[in-house]
Every structure is written in structure tokens, then in C-alpha cells.
Amino acid sequence: MSNGAATAVQTAAPPLPVYPPKPLLLPDGRSAYPVAPLASGVRPVAAAATALPAGERPASMTLLHVWILLFGFVGTQLA
């Protein structure tokens, strides 16, 4: 029975895979999963380098390790 209104046609989207795709075997024997391509016109953006204010430097990881060892040694001697 029709009332004269246009009928809407719905197109079903293809079903999404339930499981990830099978891994690819690389020449060195490792497995790698394929990555979906980027959307057209979209490029990954590199992180912008932030300039430090004058007179400031990033922390030294070596200095951090020295402090950890120093406080660990002092802490064990005090306990």
C-alpha cells in the first residue's frame, strides 16, 4: 500500500571485520599487521619544536640517575 511518498533507499555499509587481518610475514621472519591507508588529503603532522626561554636547558638524564643512586645509597645507610 503506497501513500504517494517517496521511499527511502538505504545502502548498507560493508560489515567491519571481527578479527584483525592476518599478519604479513616479513623477510626476517617477524610478523607485521597491515595498516590502513591515510585518508586522502590528510598528512601526519610532526611535533613542533618548542623553543626554551633564554637561560633554560633540558634536564640531564645522567644527572637524574646520579641523584637516584645517591639518594638510594644514603637511604640504605640511614635505614
C-alpha positions in Angstrom: 0.0 0.0 0.0 1.5 3.3 -1.1 0.6 6.8 0.2 2.4 8.6 -2.6 5.5 9.5 -0.6 8.9 8.6 -2.0 10.5 5.6 -0.4 13.9 6.0 1.1 16.6 3.6 -0.1 19.2 2.7 2.5 22.5 1.3 1.4 24.2 -0.9 3.9 27.8 -0.3 4.8 30.1 -3.3 4.4 30.4 -5.1 7.7 33.5 -4.4 9.7 35.9 -7.4 10.2 35.5 -9.0 13.6 39.1 -10.0 13.8 42.2 -8.1 12.7 43.6 -9.1 9.3 46.2 -11.9 9.1 49.7 -10.7 9.8 52.2 -10.4 7.0 55.4 -12.4 7.2 58.5 -10.2 6.8 61.7 -11.4 5.2 63.5 -11.6 8.5 60.8 -13.9 10.0 58.8 -11.3 12.0 55.1 -10.8 11.6 53.6 -7.4 10.8 49.9 -6.3 10.7 48.9 -4.2 7.7 48.0 -0.6 8.5 45.0 1.2 6.9 46.0 3.9 4.4 45.6 7.6 5.5 42.5 9.5 4.4 43.1 11.5 1.2 44.5 14.9 1.8 45.5 14.2 5.4 49.2 14.2 6.3 50.7 13.3 9.6 52.0 16.4 11.4 55.4 16.4 13.0 55.5 17.7 16.6 56.5 21.3 16.6 59.8 22.0 18.3 59.3 24.3 21.2 61.9 26.9 21.9 63.1 27.1 25.5 63.2 30.5 27.2 66.7 32.1 27.4 68.9 30.6 30.1 66.9 27.3 30.5 68.2 23.9 29.4 66.5 20.5 29.3 67.2 18.2 32.3 70.1 15.8 32.0 69.2 12.1 32.3 72.7 11.4 33.6 72.2 13.9 36.4 68.9 12.3 37.3 70.5 8.8 37.5 73.3 10.2 39.8 70.7 11.7 42.1 68.7 8.4 42.2 71.9 6.4 43.1 73.0 9.0 45.7 69.6 9.1 47.5 69.3 5.3 47.2 72.7 4.9 48.9 72.0 7.4 51.6 68.6 5.9 52.2 70.0 2.5 52.7 72.7 3.8 55.1 70.1 5.6 57.2 67.7 2.7 57.5 
